[in-house]
Amino acid sequence: MENGNLSSVTVFVFTGFPQLKNGGLLYFFPLLFIYIFIVTGNLMIFFAVRLDTRLHNPMYNFISIFSFLEMWYTTATIPKMLSNLISEQKTISFIGCLLQMYFFHSLGNSEGTLLTVMAIDRYIAICNPLRYSNIMTPRLCAQLTTGSCIFGFLILLPEIVWISTLPFCGPNQISQIFCDFTPLLKLACTDASVILVQDVIHALAILITSLIISLSYLRIIVVILSISSTEGRKKAFSTCAAHIAVFLLFFGSVALMYLRFSATYTPFWDNTIALTFSVFAPLFNPIIYSLRNKDMKDAINKLFCCQKVSSESGR
């Protein structure tokens, strides 16, 4: 086959979406509602933390950055999903596919790194409280936040550049609801063993990050259980309960997708799991951080009250 034909594929077709005649339009409005809720909820958390001086501490700073990343994490995939649900041509360009993969996974990697930082922050706060303010300085928090984002966006750049050089000669059907590494690499006109290497890299990254977070929280739980007073244990656990819940949601759903190998992939379960970590897990994060935390609820209520007073004074 000539080289000119190897890179002839410029548009990919998603096969994981239902057709309009099969009720595809019925999925549009629930997904739109979920997306609006995710964006609005995370924006409320972000601005509530930024505007309430009581929440100007490392823990809430990390939460606000995580919420900001989460908003863009869902934006990398859901708008295109919505477009495909109401379109007969469920396609994406090759460049668009690469960009979607890059931003979705870079934001996800940034979130995973930030969750690790948040676990270490809670570890220091509970296990070494006397030195907490000296260790977790505003400068260090800013460096950890910036470093998490830089790491998340740089670590995938060589891989995306490498994929952009691969030949794609057909077929052009992606058996997924958004662009992901394994479905795309299966379409490349090259050795399929690269898919297995990709699976191993994802699995190792998830295992290492999960191990660090799990060990941190295991130590935290041991310290909490050693607290003599029931009230003290309850207060200490409440400061990290939301983080544990988000950690389990985020890494649990991602692990379902990447801690298994290509041979076990089936279209139905792939789409179900993809929806779990790209849509449903982000849906619960604003609920966990706002409803499970009194300070956050107070800050959000204060944010709404300020907006109400501002609108009334402008009349």
C-alpha positions, 0 to 999 in steps of 0.5 A: 500500500502506498504511503499516500493512502495510509493517512487517508482517514481524516474523519472518524465516526462514533458508533457508540451513540444511538441513532435518532430513530432509536431514541437518541434524542431522548438522551440529549435533554438528560445529558444537557441537564447533567452538564449544566448542573456540573458546570453550575455546581463547580462554578459555585464551589469555585467562586464560593471559596474565592469570595469567602475569606473563611475558606482561604486555606489549603484544603478549600483552595485545592477543592476550588481548583479541583472544581475548576478542572472538573468543569473543563474536564466534562467540557472536553467531551460532553458538548461533543456528545450532545452534538452527536446525539442530535446529529445524523453524522456522528463524526469528529475530525482527526485533529479534533479527536487528538485535541479531545483526547489530549484535553480530556486526559490531561485534565484527568491527570491533573485532577488525579495529581491534585487528589494526591496532593489533597490526600497528602494535605489531609495527612499532614493536617491530621497526623502532624497538626502542629507543623501544618501551617509551617509546612502548607504555606500559601507559596507551597500550595500555589506551587503544588497546584501549578505543578499538578496542572503542568504535570497533567498537561505535559505528561501526555504531550509526547504521546499525542504527538506520537499518535499524530504521526501514525498512519490511519488508512481505515476503517474509521469507526470508533466504537466509543462515545468519545475519542480515547486511546485504545479505540483510536489506536486499534484503527491505526495501520500499524502493529496492534501491540502498541495498544497493550503497551498503552494499557500497561502505562495507564494501569501503572499510573492509576495503581501508583497514584491510588497507592499513594492516596490509599496509604495516606488515608489509611494512616489518617484513619489509624490516627483518627481511631486513636483519638480518645473523644468521640467528638474529636474523631467525628470532627477529624473524619469530617475534614477528609470524608468528602475527599475519600468519597471523591477519590473513590468515585474518580479512581474507581470509575477510571480503574474500571476503564483502564485496569483491564486489557484490550481483549476484555473490551465490549462496546456496551460495557465500554460505553457504560463505563465511559459514561460513568467516569466522564459524566456520572462521577463528575455529577456527584462531586459538587453534591459531595463537596457542597452538601457534606460540608457545612462551611461550603454550604454557608459559603454558597448561601452567602454567595447567593445572598450577595447576588440577591442583594446586588440585584436588588440594589441595582433596581 
